Amino acid sequence: MHSHIFENYEANDKGCLIPLLQDVQNIYDYLPESALTEIAEFVDLPLSRVYGVATFYNQFRLEPLGENIIRVCRGTACHVKSSANILSAIENTLKIKAGETTRDKKFTLEVVNCIGACSIAPVMTINDEYFGRLTVKEIPSILKKYSKASKTKEAAVQPEVNLA
């Protein structure tokens, strides 16, 4: 891990817990368990309290994200245009629920309140690509395209973390 992570913080300062969690997540895109343990020791809090904070706030993730992030809009315009069916089709195709990542770490599925592309509802994004005026029958072919195009990523092994 990046050994400089604690340099800007004072040991035993419970007030730096959230900024520390944010710093670690900015590095790893999630909060590895070993990092949470080190943070708990540094701020002198029980690990359960650190987990409590990390799970209370939606900004923090305890699991790594998949290679491809799917965001399904559930805003008013998309809701009216049956985005619930789009979400169900994705969940059924990938065999995961919203908020989960596939076992092979290819996809993470998220639900968002508004993507901001209401004129092409229902909408989803995969990474930075927008898909509008979606139909349920399009979902398998769109996902297939992304499951074949593999980015080279490190194996989904929890990283060695050393914050000190």
C-alpha positions in Angstrom: 0.0 0.0 0.0 1.0 3.6 -0.3 3.0 4.2 2.9 2.4 8.0 2.8 -1.3 7.6 3.5 -1.1 8.5 7.2 1.4 11.4 6.7 -1.3 14.0 6.7 -3.1 12.7 9.7 -2.5 12.7 13.4 -2.5 9.3 15.2 -5.5 8.7 17.5 -7.5 11.5 15.8 -11.0 10.0 15.4 -12.0 13.0 13.3 -9.8 11.8 10.4 -11.6 8.5 10.0 -13.8 9.5 7.0 -11.0 11.4 5.1 -8.7 8.3 5.6 -11.4 6.0 4.3 -11.8 8.3 1.3 -8.1 8.4 0.6 -7.8 4.6 0.7 -10.8 4.2 -1.6 -9.4 6.7 -4.0 -6.3 4.4 -4.3 -8.0 1.0 -4.5 -11.5 1.9 -5.7 -12.8 0.1 -2.6 -11.8 -0.5 1.1 -9.7 -3.6 1.5 -10.2 -5.3 4.9 -6.6 -5.1 5.8 -6.7 -1.3 5.2 -9.7 -1.0 7.5 -7.8 -2.8 10.2 -4.8 -0.5 9.9 -7.0 2.6 9.9 -8.8 1.3 13.1 -5.5 1.0 14.8 -4.3 4.4 13.6 -7.4 6.3 14.8 -7.7 4.1 17.9 -11.2 2.9 17.2 -12.6 -0.7 17.3 -12.6 -2.3 13.9 -16.4 -2.7 14.3 -16.8 1.1 14.5 -14.7 1.6 11.4 -16.8 -1.0 9.5 -19.9 0.8 10.9 -18.9 4.1 9.3 -17.8 2.4 6.0 -21.1 0.6 5.6 -23.2 3.6 6.7 -22.1 5.9 3.9 -23.1 5.0 0.3 -19.8 6.4 -1.0 -17.8 3.6 0.5 -17.4 0.1 -1.0 -16.1 -3.0 0.7 -15.8 -5.0 -2.5 -13.9 -4.1 -5.7 -15.9 -3.0 -8.7 -16.1 -5.0 -11.8 -14.3 -4.3 -15.1 -17.5 -2.8 -16.5 -19.8 -0.6 -14.5 -23.4 -0.7 -15.6 -25.6 2.1 -14.4 -29.4 1.8 -14.9 -31.4 4.9 -14.6 -34.5 4.7 -12.5 -35.5 8.4 -12.7 -39.0 9.5 -13.5 -38.7 9.5 -17.3 -36.9 6.1 -17.3 -39.4 4.7 -14.8 -42.3 5.7 -17.0 -40.5 4.0 -20.0 -40.2 0.7 -18.1 -36.6 0.9 -16.9 -37.6 -1.7 -14.2 -37.8 -4.3 -17.0 -34.4 -3.2 -18.3 -32.9 -3.7 -14.8 -34.6 -7.1 -14.5 -33.2 -8.2 -17.8 -29.7 -7.3 -16.8 -30.1 -9.0 -13.4 -31.4 -12.1 -15.1 -28.7 -12.1 -17.8 -25.8 -11.5 -15.4 -27.4 -13.5 -12.5 -26.7 -10.7 -10.0 -28.8 -8.0 -8.3 -28.3 -4.3 -8.3 -25.3 -3.4 -6.2 -23.5 -6.6 -6.9 -20.5 -7.7 -9.0 -20.4 -10.8 -11.2 -18.1 -13.6 -9.9 -15.8 -13.1 -12.8 -15.5 -9.4 -11.9 -16.6 -8.4 -15.5 -19.6 -6.4 -14.4 -20.9 -4.3 -11.5 -24.6 -3.4 -11.6 -25.7 -0.1 -10.1 -29.0 1.8 -10.0 -28.9 5.6 -10.2 -31.6 8.2 -9.7 -30.9 10.0 -12.9 -28.4 9.8 -15.6 -29.5 13.1 -17.2 -30.4 11.7 -20.6 -34.2 11.8 -20.1 -35.0 12.4 -23.8 -33.7 9.0 -24.7 -35.3 7.0 -21.8 -35.0 4.3 -20.7 -31.2 4.7 -20.4 -28.2 2.8 -19.1 -24.5 3.4 -19.2 -21.7 0.9 -19.4 -18.6 2.7 -18.3 -18.8 5.9 -20.3 -21.1 4.7 -23.2 -24.7 5.6 -23.2 -27.5 3.3 -24.4 -30.9 5.0 -24.9 -34.4 4.0 -25.9 -33.5 0.5 -24.7 -35.6 -2.6 -25.1 -35.3 -5.8 -23.1 -34.3 -7.8 -26.1 -31.2 -5.6 -26.7 -29.7 -6.3 -23.3 -28.1 -9.8 -24.0 -26.2 -8.6 -27.1 -25.0 -5.4 -25.5 -23.7 -7.3 -22.5 -22.1 -9.9 -24.7 -20.1 -7.2 -26.4 -18.6 -6.1 -23.1 -18.0 -9.6 -21.8 -15.9 -10.4 -24.8 -13.9 -7.1 -24.7 -11.6 -7.8 -21.8 -9.5 -5.1 -20.3 -6.2 -6.4 -18.9 -6.7 -6.2 -15.2 -4.9 -7.7 -12.3 -6.4 -10.8 -10.9 -9.2 -10.2 -8.4 -6.9 -10.8 -5.4 -7.1 -8.6 -2.4 -4.1 -6.3 -2.6 -1.4 -6.3 0.0 -2.0 -3.3 2.1 0.5 -1.6 4.2 -0.5 1.9 5.2 2.3 2.6 7.7 
